[in-house]
Every structure is written in C-alpha cells, then in structure tokens.
Amino acid sequence: MTFTLTGGIIIAIGGLGPGLAIGMIGAKAVEAIGRNPEASGKIMVNMLIAMAFAEAIAIYSLILAFTK
C-alpha cells in the first residue's frame, strides 16, 4: 500500500479541523455548565451530538485519504 502526498494533506487538514472543533465544543460546554449547572443534562447531550458530527468529518477524511 502506497501513500501519496495528497493523502497526507487530506488527513492532516481533515484531522486538524475536527480536532479544533471538538476542543472548542468541549470548552464551551464546560463554560456553559459552569454558568448554569442545572442545565448540565441538556448541555451534555448536545455536546456529545456535536462532537460525534465533528468526528464523522475526520473519519470521512481518513477514508478519502486511503482511497487516494
């Protein structure tokens, strides 16, 4: 199996974006829970859904990098 430069670029950009997004999602969720602890149940559910969508983008770029 050979890897090309384009596959490396795809996985680098495809991992950087979702990585930053997941970090920002987590930081904002912790900040929101700190401001309103009673709403932690709703915040955690929405946070996990948003993180799953961001992680799906990283998986798509991994699949695309392997097909190149």
Secondary structure, DSSP 4 states (H G I P E B T S, - for coil): ----HHHHHHHHHHHHHHHHHHHHHHHHHHHHHHH-GGGHHHHHHHHHHHHHHHHHHHHHHHHHHHH-
